[in-house]
Amino acid sequence: MNLIKKIIILPVLILFTSIELFSQSNGSIRGTIIDSENGEPVFGATIVVRSEKKFAKTDFDGKYNLELPPGTYQVEYQMYGYGPQNRTIVVGSGKPSQMNVTFGAQVLQTVEVKDRAINESDASLLQLQKKSATVSDAIGAESIKKSPDSSAGDVIKRVTGITLIGGKYVFVRGLGERYSSTYLNDAYIPSTEPDKRVVPLDLFPANLIKNIRVIKTFVPEESAEFSGGLVKIETKEYPDEFTMKVGFGVGYNGNTTRKKWQTFDGGDFFGRPTANQELPSAVKAVPDFLPFEPGSRFGGINPTLINIGATSFPSQWTPDTTKAPYDKNFNLTVGNTFKLTESGQRLGVIFGTTHSVDYRFRRQKDVRYIPGNPVSLSVKDLTTVSPLQTQDADIYVEDRLFGNNLNFAYEPMSGQQFFLKNFYSVSSEKSVRESVGTNNIDNFQFFSQTNDFISRQLFNSSFGGKHAVNLGSLSRPHTLDWQVNYGEAKRDEPNLTQQVWRRSSTSPVTTIPTRLGNNPDGSRFYSTSNDTVRSFSVAYEVPFDQWNGLKSSVKFGGSALDRFKSFTFREFGSKSNIGTTTNDLYPVPGEIVYNPLEFLRTNSTGLANRTFSERQVEPNAYDAYQKLHSYFTQFDVPLFPKFRFIGGARYEDSYQKVKTFVLKEQFDVRRPGYGCDTGSEGERILLVKNNICSADNNGVGEIRTKDILPSVNFVYEFLQDQNLRFGYTQTLTRPDFREMSPFAFTPYFGGDRIRGNPNLQRTYIHNFDFRYEYFMGGANYIGAGVFHKDLSNPIELIGQPVAGQISPFFTYANASRATIRGVELDFRREFFDRFRFETNVFFIKSLVNVVSWEQYTISKAGLLDPIDRSFSYDPTNIRRPLQGQSDFVANLKFDVYLNKLKTTTIGLYYNYFGDRIFVVGANGTPDAYERGVGLTDIVFSHKMDDKLDFKFAAKNVTDQRFKIYVKDELLNEEKLFRSYREGVSFSMSMGYKF
């Protein structure tokens, strides 16, 4: 709370204690100077008004500001290496006159720039893309404002080649979220998720974002740890003058609002856990290596103390029933630039905060299957499936998002700039799941209820600078960039409670179900995850003239990153010492069954009616560490006019270690803290059989790699405003900590279980890119590209044999090879000054060789030792597309301007993704495919003047049904795996700019 108070109070104090230093009688000229050859801002250019004997210089953004009395002036723009330019400018009283200049162009032109946000509008982002060294796509604040999107996750799905899984995890060019990295303000950020390496994008409120760029080809100055793409999120920066904007909105969902709603006491206004959700002090007082369970006369914790501690846990098991409220959101942005001295010293600041809460209900049907085959599961055409379990669930989810950014920029003198960028976000999900299902292994019908609260917190702070190094009056300045970053991501899942009842499938419906009586019925689950990143980067750029005098540069530098991650879960339950009673009948709630008095009352045997204990059987914690040092050299050289080479190499030295353990065994000397690093699988099997190593590698995963990653990119402007891009690069993807950690857990009865693999190796990728770009002026654009990727040792999620359980098991493994190739098309155009049409589509084909045919055949024939890793891998298909990859994805946007000023607009947004693998099949069960759907949104926006604007949005107007299916090959029919609808959503919002 202290952090939040500081974030909110500090900018308010700055705002209201500041004194405006600008004279209202004077005016000024301001603008931006751009280099036409590379699209970069020109630093150090001189702006001279000789009649007033005044001058100014541009900063690193190419910006300048020169105060002048009202009048008409001849203004000179000068910079070594460029021809001088002159302008006649009229300066009014008390207001700035805008003049933007392009250096180096044959025909002088101006560049439209609004405030400091040179890369915020669609047109400016296209100019940035035009001159970029990489194949990239972007979306800026201008488009975000018009869209119905509320978070970065919603926004990014509009970008070419992007699909989104679960509303938060990005797939770039068909590669899963593990093959992409996310950077915030040019800094690597940790993940709130214990089981994913990528940051969920719903943590970033849309109205705090300046732009999102997706870098699709590698250059040495960027991290090499991406294959699909590098997602770079930039938060809004300070404006040139005072600005303050406030907005609020309400929303309605057809499935949810003002209808039955189930919830419970959990989470505060901001989405953080409350004190009553934390582990009781009686439990926290006991070291975590000592399970909170009754001891015996030979040691352990006194049973009476355990049962007294059990009474201090929260007592709510049954959710409260009410009516679902309306969705709500609020946002505020305030910023200014303060001129501190006449010599150019200045301070810029911007603060933004947003808070939203959404309520969503969906009715979901799930079916899991077991395969059958009269001949062999290897004969796919004869395989049929029968239900392993079925579930019909009512799911109530409350999502909260609280986001803040506070950015400072300080320029003590021309050519010296320091910045401090802070971001703090809380995203929470409170859910109630009520389901009815059938367990076809043990032949009973079950009724379950799960209450779950998850809070994710992300804090990131970046401090850095950009400095001009002048080595001579006639040379262009060198540039030094540096940045120190600290990021911390936390995930807290306190007191997940589950209740389960059952009755025999052969019993009549009049039979009253009784308590399951064992795990997970009556269980409490607590988990915490903490991911911390500390990093430093530095880059030094030296400009020089190529042999024909063309402007070139060489950049070199390095970075260091230390990452620490820990995850722990603790599970508690109880057992009855008095047998089955009427309290075990459905639907007697947990408030009665697990009443605190039941742990204190004793029966005729002298035992308490219920015994409380902690369950520590399987691994329930991991500690992980990564150290990454990188160095790079990069050249940007026009080989001849209009033909540019950008390339070099990056060296990365990485060390990763993950140790997974049971909390009670973390100090057990019989569990050595090292793995079984052997040269062959045969040696490992021998060590395991002789009890020197455990089958899970003692829970230790360790990888040390040193890689040199080359990058070659060419940009050829063969016609004016038309580019051809060619690229060949090598990148890699390392296993995430969770993927190397051999523990598993399911959040609800019957859910899938995923176990990590400590023996994973990193994936190496060869990337080939070609793209054609035509920049037609303004925000009009045509682009077409093709790409190809070869992946060695791709990490894939595959099935494991499982018997006697309704929860399928999966693990991660290195497949032998994968290829992916695709075509991307992008078109944006305005027609007749009243219509704007934008569309982007991509077609992708991928193929993964999970295991070799020889290995698969030997395994199926039973010729492998059961301890062999290959024995535990039983994918249904050894060749298939990448998981989560759609063959076809399309976005369409159509705007109609209802007036000449374009202040009133109706927009149609359409996003379609094709069929994609949702869950990889195992043990003969077919892969589950998510049916492709198209989502349609409609937005009406109206801007009354420069201050007030309105927006009305309707999302998912056709209320699409999301369906996942498996194919029964024998019967040649699709069978349901999962289906649900999200409902139509309506929202209204208003913003006012002061």
N, C-alpha and C positions, 0 to 999 in steps of 0.2 A: 504493500500500500504506500510505503514511503516513496518508492520509485515512481508510482503513478502520480502522487502529489507533486513531486518535483517536475515531472514531465508537463503537467498541466499548469502549475503556478509560474514556472520560470519564464515562459514566453509572455505571459500576461503581465508580469512585472516589467519585462523589457518594453512591452508595447506601451504601457501607461505611464512609465517614468521617463520615456524618451522625449527629447525636444527636437522638433523638426528644424533642421539647420538650413534648409533651402529658402532663399528669399522668394516671396511670392510675386515680387515685381519683375524679377528676371525670368527669362526662359532658358532653354537649353537645346542643344542638338545631341542626339544619341543614335546609336545604330550598331551594326555588326559588319565587320569586314571579313570576307571569305576568299580563300584561294580557289580559283576555278579549276586548277589542275587536280587537286585531291579532295576538294570539298571541306578542307579543314579551316577553322578560324585562324586568322592571321594575328599573331601576337607581336606587340611592339611597334605596330604601325603608328605614324605620327599624323595627327590632325591639327592643321595650323590655320588660324584666322589672323592674318598679318595686320589688318586694320585695327584690331583690338590688342595685338601683341599677346595673344593667348594660344595655348596649344594643349593637347591631351594625347595619351597613348592608349592603344587597345590592350585589354587584359588577355588572359589565356582563352577566354571564350570568344575573343575577337570583338568584344564589346568596348564602346567608348561613351563618354558623357562629358560635354563641354558646356559650361554655363556662359550665357551671353545676354546682354540687354536686348530688348525687342529691336528688330531691324532686319535689313537684308544684307547678307554677307557672301563673300567669295571664300570658299573653304577648300584647302588643299589637303590631299591624302597622299602620304609619302611612305615608302618602305623600300629598303635596299633590296635589289633584285627584281623589283616591279616598276613598271612605268607609273609616274605620278598621275593623279586624277584630280580634277577640279569640279566643284559643284557650287551652284548658286542656291542658297537656302534662306528662307524667310523664317525668322524666329518671332513667335508671339509672346505675349506677356503671361507669365505664370504657367506655361505649359510647354512640354518638350516637342521638338520637331524631329521626326524619324527620317534617317537617311542611311540606307544599307548599301554597301559597295562591294563589288566583286573585283579582285585583283587578278590580272593575268589573262582576262578574257579579251578576245579580239573585238567583240561588240559588248560595250558596257551594259550591264543589267543590274537590277536590284534584286535582293532576296527577301522574301517576306519572313519577318521574324516577329514573334509576339512575346513580349517580356524577355526573360532569359531562356525560355524553353525552346531553344533552337531545334531540339529533337522531340517535340511534343505533338506537333501537328502532323497530319498525314503527308502533306507536301514536304515538310522538312525531313521527315523520316525517310521518304523516298530519295531525297537528295543525299542523305547519309548512306542509304543502301547503295546508291549509284557509285559513290566514291569509296565504298567499303572494300577492304582487302579480302573479305570472305563472302561466301554464299550465305545470305541471311534474310530473315523476314522479321517484320516488327509491327506492333500496334501501339498507338500513342494515346495520350489522355483525351485528345479531341474525339477519337472514335469511341473510346471507352465511355465518355460522357453520354454519347448518343445511344449506346447499346443498353439492353436490359440487364447487363451483367453486374454482379455485386462483389465478386472476388476475382483474383488473378486466375483461378481455375476456370471460371466461366469465360473470362476474356480470352485466354490463350487458345481455346478451341477454335477461335475464328481465324487463326494463323494457318497459312498453307503448310500442309504436311503434318498437322498436329491432330492427335486424338486424345481424348481424356477418359480415364478409367475412374469410376467412383466419384466423379465430380472434383477430383483433387490431384490425381496422379497423371503426369503427362507422358504420352508416347510420341516421340519425334521420329518421323519417317518409319513408322512401324516397329521401332525398337522400344522395349518396355522401359518402365520408369527407372529400372536399375542401370540402364544404358545412357542416362542423361544426368547432368549436374545442374544445380541451381545456384546462381550467384545473386547476392543483394548488394547493390552499390559497389560492384566489382570485388566483392569479398565472398569467399566460400562460406556457406552457413551450415550449421549442424541441423540434424533432422529430429523432429519430435517423436518420430515413430521408432519403436524398438525393433521392428521387423522389416524396415525399408531404409534404403540409403538416401532416397530423394525426399525433399521437403514437400509436404502437402500444400498445394497452392491456395487452398481455401483459407490459409493463415494471413493472406495479404488482401486487405480491403481495396476494392477497385478505385475508390476516390482518393487514395493516397499514392497512386501509381502515376509516375510521369510517362513511362513507357515500358514495354516488355519486348525485348529482342531475342530471337532464337538464332544463334550462330550455328550454322550447319556444316561448315568446313573449319578445319583446325589451322591456326597459325601459331608459331612458336611462343608468342607472348601470352597466349591463353593456356589454361590447364589442358593437358592431353587426356585427361580422364573423362572423355565423353565419346560416344559413338553415334548416337542419334543426333544429339545437339546439346548446346550449352544455353540454358535459359537464363537470361540476365534481366533482372528486375531493377528498375531505377525509381526511387521515390522522388516526389516533387521537390524542387529546389526553390530558393528564395526568389521573389520577384524584384524588379528594378525599383518599384515603388510600393507604398503601403497597399495591401489588399487583405480583405477579410470576407469570408464567405461562410454562411451557415445553411444547412439543409436538413430536411427531415422527410420521412415518408411512412406510409402504412401499406400493408399487403394482405391479400386474401387468397386462400387456397381452397379449391373446390372439394378436395378430399377431407379437409381438416377443419377449417375455421368455423367456430361456433357449433361444432359437433362434439360428440363424446371425446374426452381427452383423459389419458392416464399419465400421472406424473408422481413424483415423490420428492422429499426434502433433500436437495443436494445442489451445491453450487451457489455462488453469490451472484450479484448483479453483473460482474465482469466475466463470469465463467470460471472462476477459480474454486477449488475445493474449500468447503467450510470446515471449521474446527471439529464439528461433530462427525465428519466423515473420515477423519484421520484415525490411524491405529490408536487404540486407547493407551494411556500412559502406562498402565500395568503391563502391556505387551512390549511397548517400546523400551521399558526399563530393563527388560531381559535381553542380553546380547543375541543377535540374530543367528549365531551359530548354535544356540541352545534352543531347540524347538519348544514352542509353548504348548507342552503336552504333559499329562500327569507322569511323574516319576514313580519310583518304587523305593523299597527300603534300601536298595543298593545305590540310590542317587537320583538326580533329576529334581524337578520342581514338585513341591508338595501338591497333591491333587486338589486339596481344598483351596489353595491359592489360585490354581488354574480355574476352577469353577467360579471363584469370586471375580477373577479377571473377565470371565465370559459375560458377566452381568453388565460390564461397562461398554459393550459394543452397542451400536445403534439398534433400536428395537423395531424400526419400521421394515416390514416385509411386503405388505400389501400396498400397492400404489393408490393414490387419491384419485377419485373420479370427479371431473369437472367439465367445463366447456373450453375448447381450444380458443385462445385469444387471437387477435389479429397480429400479423407480423409488424415489426416496428424497426425503424432505423433513424439514426441521427449522425450528422457529421459537421465538423467545424475546421476551417483552415484560416490561419492568420499569418502574415509575413510582411517583411519590410527590409529595405536596405538603408543603412545609416552611414552617411558620410561623416567621418570622424575628424578629418583635417582637410585643408584646402589642397594639400599635396597628393591626395588620392587615397589616403587610408580610409577603409570602409569595412563595415560589418553587415553581413546579410543573415537573416534568420527566418525560418518558416516552421510553423507548428501545425500539425494536423491530427485530429482525433476522430474516430468513428465508432459507433456502437450499433449493433443490429441483433435482432433475435427473430428466428423463424421457427414455425411449428409445422411439422409434417407427419401425416399418418399414411401408412400404406398397408394393404392386405397382401401378403406374399405367400405363395405356394411353392414348396420345395419337395423334390423327390430325388433320392439317391438310389443307385442301382447296383446290382450284382450281375456279372455276366454268366451266361450259360451257353454251352456248345456241345452238341452230340458227338463231335469228332475231336476237335482241339481248339483252344482259344486262338491259336495261331492261324486258323482258317477263318479269316475275318468275315467272309460272306455268310457263314453259318452261325454267327454269334447273335444271340438274342439277349435281352436284358429283362430282369424282373426287379421290382422295387425292394430295396434294402431297408429304406425308411421313407416315410412321408411326413410332411409338416405343413399345417396351415397356420400362419402366424399373423397376428395383428401387431404392428410395430408403430410405436409413438416416439417421435424423435424431436427434441428441442435443441436447436443449434444457436449458439451465441458467438459473436465475434466482436472483440474489442481491440482496435488497432490504433497505434500512435506513431508518428514520426516527428523528430525534432532535429533539424539540420542547421548548422552554422557554417558560414564561410567568412574568413578574415583575410584581408589583404593589407599588410603593413606598408607595402610600397608596390609600385608597378613591377610586375614580373615575379612577385612572391605571393603565394596563396596557400592558406591552410584551411582545412575543413574538418568538421566533426559531424558525423551522420549517425543518428540513433533511431532504432526501430524497436518497438515493443508491441507484441500481439498476443492475445489470448483467444483461443478457439475451444469451445466446449461442446460436448454432445451428451445430452441426457436422454436415455432411451428406456422404454418399457417394452418388453417382448412377451406376448402371451400366445402360446402355441398349443395346438392339438395335433398329435401325430401317432404314427404306428411304427413300432420296432418289429421288423419281420424276422429278426434273428432270434430274439427271446419271446417273440409272439405276444406282445402286449401293446395296448394303446396307452399313450402317455399324455399328460397335461402339464405344461411347464410354464413358469413365469420367471423372467429375468429382469432385474433392475440394474442398470449400468450407467455410470457417469465417467466420462473421460475429459480431462482438461489438458490442453496443450498450450505451452507458453514458449515464446521465442523472443529472445533479446539479442540484438546485434548492435555493436558500436564500432564505427570505423573512424580512425583519426589519421589524417595524411596531409600531403602537401604536393604542390607542383611549383617548380622553381626554374626560372630562366637563368642560364649560365652564359654570360656575355664574355667571349674571349677576344673580341676585337670589334671595332666600330663598324667594319665593313662586312662582317660575317653574320649569318643568321644565328640566333642564340641556340645553344644546346638546351635540352629540357631534362630535368630530373623529376621523376614521379616516385613517390613512396607512400606506403599505407600500412598501418598497424590495425589489426582487427581482432575483436573478441566477440565470440558468439556463444550463446548458451541456449539449449533447447531442453525443455522438461516435459515429460508426459506423466500424468498422475491418474491412476484408475483406482479410486478408493471404494472399498466395500461393494463390489459386484456381488449381488445376492441371487441365489437360484433356489427355486422350489419345483419339485417334480412329483407328480402322482401317477399311478398306473393301475390298469386292470387288464386281465387276460383278454386276448383277442377273441377267445371262444366264449367269454362271459356275455350274458344278455346285457343290453344297454341299461337295464335297471340296476345293474350292479354298481355300487358306489366305489369309485377308485380309492386306493389307499396310498400312503406315502411310499416313494421309492425306497426310502430308508437308508440309502448309502449315497456316496459321491455320485453326482453333484448336488443331490437334494440337501437343502439346509446348509449349503456351503457359502463361505464369504471369501472373496478374492481381492487382494490388494496388490497392485503393481506400481512400480516407479521406474522411470527411465530418465537418465541425465546424460546429455551429449554436449561436450564443450570443445570449442575450436579456438585456438590461438594461432594467428598467422601474421607474417610480415612479408611484404613484397617491395621490390625496388626495380626501377627501369630507367636507363639513361639513353637518350636519343641524340644522335649526332647527325645534323643535316650536312649534305655535301652536294656538289654539282657533278652529275654524271659526265662521261667523256664528251657528250654533245651539249653540255651545259644544262641538261634537264635536272630538275630538283629531285634529289634522292635522300635517303636517310638509312642509317643503321642503328638498330636498337638492341641493347643487351641488358640483362638483369637476372634476377633470381628471386626465389621465394622460399619460405620455410613455414611448415605447418605442423602443429601438434594437435592431435585429436584424442580425446578421452571419452569413453562411453561406458556406462554401467547400467545394468538392468537387473531388477529383482522382483520376483513375485512371491507372495505368501498366501497360502490357502488354509482356511480353518473350517472345521466341521464338528459335528457332534453325533453321538449315538445314544440310543435309548437303552436304559437298564431295566425297564419295566415291561418290555414287549410292546405289541401293538395295542393301542387304545382307541377310543372313539375320536380322540384328537387327531389321529392319523387319517381320518376320512376326509375326502374331498368335499367342499373346499375350505376346511378349517385352516385359517391362515397361520403364518409363521409367528405372528404376535402371540398366539396361544401355545403353539407347539414348542417354540423356543423362548417362552417366557423366562425372564431371568430367574424367577423363583424355582423353575425346574432344575436349575443347576445347583440350587441350595437345599431343596427338599430331599430328604433321604427316604429310602424304602426299607422293607423288612430286612434286606441283606446289609444294610448300613451304607450302601452306595447312594450317591445322588441319583435322582430320576434320569438325568442326562449327564454324560461325560463330554467335556469340551476338549478338543485337541487340535494341534496344527498338523497338517499333512505335508511331510517332506520325504517323498519317495524318489521322484524323478528330479533331474537337474532343474533348478528354479532361479538361477542367477548367472550372469556373465559379466566379466570385466574385459574391456578391449582398449587397445591403444594403437595409434598410427603416427608414424613420423615420416614426413615427406619433404625432401629437399629438391628443388628444381632450379635449373639454370637454362638460359636460352640466348640465342643470337638470331636476329631477324633483319633481313634486308628488304627495303622497299625501293626498287630501282626501275624507272622507265627505260627499257632496253632501246626503244626509239619512241618518238612522239605517239601517244595514244596506246602504246603497248607496254604494260606494266608487269613487273615480276615482284611478287611478295613471297618470301620463303626463308628457310633456315632450318634450324633444328632445336629441339628441346631435350634436355637430359633430366630424367626423374629417378631419384633414388628413394625407394619406398620400403618401409618395414611395417608389417601389421602383425598383431598378436591378439588372439581371443582365448580366454580361458572360461570354460563353462563348468559349473559345479553345483552341488547341492549345498545349501547354506550350512547345514550341520556338519558337512565334511570339508569345509574350506580350509581348516587347519589340521586335517587328518594327514599324518605323515605317511600313511599307507597309500595316499593318493598323490603321487609325485606331480609337481607342477610343470612337467615338460611332456611333449608329445612323443610319438613314435616316428621319428623322421628317418625312414628307411629308403633304400634305393630301389626296392622292388616290392610288389604285392606279396610275393612268396615269403620274404623276410618278415613282413608285417604279420602275416598269418601265423608264422612260427612263434613270434613274440607274444601274440595274443593267446595262443594255445598253451604257452608256458607261463601265463599269468604275469608276464613282465609288462605288457601293455593291455589296455582295455580296448574293446572293439571300436569305441568312439574316440580313439586317439587320446585317451585320458582327458577328453573335453578340451583339448588344446588345438587351436588352428594357428599356423604361423607361416607368413609369406615374406620373403625378402626378394625384391626385384630391382634391377638397374636397367633402365631402358633409354635408348636414344631414339627419338621420334622425329623423323624428317617431315618437312612440309614444303610443297611446291605449288604455288598458285599463280595464274596469269589472268590479267584483265586486259581485254582488247576492245577499245572504243573504235570499232571499225567504221561506224557512221556516227554523226552527231547524235548524242543522247541514246545510243544503242551500244550495249556491251555484249561481249562474249566472255564467259568465264570458264577456265579449265583448272582443275585441281587434283593433285594426288597427295594424300597424307596418310600417316600411320598414327593410330591412337590406341588406347587400351581402356579396359574397364576392370577394376579390381573387385573381388568379392566384398560384399558388405559384411559388417560385423555379425549381424543376425544370421546371415546365410552360412556363416562358419560356426554357429553356435548350436550344438545338438540338444536342444530342448523343444518341447512341444506343449501347447495348451489350446483348448477350445473354449471360446467365450460363452457358449450356450450348449445345452444338451443336444448331441447329435451333430455338432459343427465339425468342419474339416480340421485336421491337425497337420501342421507343417513342422518338420524337424530339420535343423540346419546340418551342414556337413563340414567338419573342420579340415577336410582334405582338398578343398577347392583351390584352383589355380586361377590366375588372372586371364582375361580374354584379350587377345591381340587382334586388331582390325586394320585391314587395308581399305582405304576409301578412295573412290574415283567419282569426280563431279564434273558436270558440264551444264552451263546455263546460258540462255539468251535473255537479255533484258532490254526493254524499250521504254524509256522515260518520256512520256508524251507531254510533259508540262503540268505544273500544279500537282494534283493528286492522281493523275491519270497514268496508267502503267500496264504493260503487258510483259509477262515473264513465262518462260518455259524451260524446264530443266530435266535432266536425267541423272541418275546416280547408281552406283553399284558398290556393295560392301562385301568383303570376305572376312569372316570371323573364325578365328582359331580358338578352340576350347570355349565356346559360348556357354554361359551358365544358364541352365534350364531347370524348371520345376518338373520333376517326374514322379511317378507313382512308386509306392513300395507295397510288397505283399502284406496283407492284414487279414486276420481271421477272427471271427467271434466278436467283432465290434461294428457298430453302425457309423462310427466316425472314420472316414477314409484318411490314410496317411500319405503324405507327400514329402519329398526331400529335394535338395538342390544337388545338381551334378554338372560336371563339365561334359557337354556333348563334344563330339569330335570336330564338327565343322558346321558352319551355316553360311548361307549366302542370302543377300537381300538386294533387290533392284527395284527402281521405281521411276515414275514420270510425274512431274509436278507442273501444273498450269495455273496461271494467275492473270486475271483481267480486271481492270478498274477504269471506269470511264464515266464522264458526265455528258448528258445529252440535252440539247436545247435549253440549257441553263435551268431546267426544271426537274430533271431526273438524274439519278446516279445509280449505276449498276456495278456491283462488284461480285466476283465469283472466284473461287479457287478450288481446284480438284487435284487429287493425286491417286495414282494407280500403283500398287505395290505387290510384288510377289516375293515370297521368302520360302526357304527350305532349310530345315534343321535335320541333320543326321545325329539323332540322339545317341545311339550306340551303333556299332558296326553289326552287320548281319551275322558275322561269325560269332561275335561275343553274345549276341542275343540267342543264337541257336544253341551254343554250348550251355548257356544258363538254363534254357528251357529243357534241355536234355538231362539236367541234373548232374552235369559233369564238373561243376564248380564247387569248391569248398563253401559251406554255408557262411563262413566268416569272410569270404571274398566280397569286396565292396560291390562287384558286379552282380552278385547273387541277389542283393537287396534292391536292385534297380529293375523294375518290371513295367516299363512304359508299354501302353497298348500299341502305339504306333512308333516305330523307330525312325520314321521320316514323316515330317509334318510341317505346317507353317509355324512361324513364331507365335507364341502365346500372346493374345491381346492385339494382334495385328490384323487390320481390315484391308482387304484387297482394294477397296474404293472408299474414299472420303471426299465429301464436297461441302463447301460453304457458299451460301448465296445471300447477298444483301441488296435490297432495292429500296432506294429513298425517293420520295416524291416531295418536292418543295412546293408548299401551298402558297407562297408569296415570293415576290421578286427578291426580297432581302434574305430569303432562305432562313428566316427565323422561325418558321412553322413547318414541321416535317413529319411525314408518316413513313416509317421504315418497316420493312419486312425482312426478318432474319430467318435463315433456314440452315440447319446443320444436319448432315447425314453421314452415318458411318455404316459400312457393310458388315457382313457376318464376320465374327472373330472368335477365336478360341477363348472361352471364359475359364475353364478348368481343364487341365491336361488329364486325359484318361489314364487309368492304371489297372493292372491286373486283368486286362481284357475288357474293361469298361470303356466305352467309346469316349473320345474327347467331347466335352460339352461346349457347344457353340452358342454365342449370343447372337440372336437374330438382328440384322441391321435395321435401324429405325431412323426416321427423319423427324427432327424437332423444329417446330415453327414458332417464332416469337414475333409479336407486333409491338411497335413502339411509336407513340405520338409525343412529340416534343414541341414546346412553344417557348420562345424567348421574347418577353414583353419589351424589354429594353436592355441596356448593358448591366442591369442589376438583378432582375427577377426572371427566373425560368421555371417551367413546369415540365414534368414527364409522366406519361401514363404508359405502362407496359403490361402486356399479356404474354405469358410464357407457356410453352407447350400447349398451344390452343387446341390441338387435335387430341390431346390426352392420349398419347401413344402408349401402347402396351409393350413393356419390356419383357422379352421372352428368351429363355435359354433352353436349349433342347439337346438331346442325344439321339443318335441314329441307331435304330434297331435294324441291323443288316439283314437278318433272317426274314423279318416281316416287312422290310423295306418301308418303314414308317418312322416319323419323328415322335419322340416321347418327351414329355415335359420334364425339365430339370429345375427351372425356376420361372416364375412370372409375377409381375406386379405392375401397377400404374402409379404415377406420381401425382396425377391431378393437374388441373389447369390453375395457374397462379396469376393474380392481378396485383399490380402495385401502382401507387401514386406517390410522387415525390415533388418537392419544391425546394429551390435554392435561391438565396438572396445574397448578392454581393454588395458590401458596404463601400 
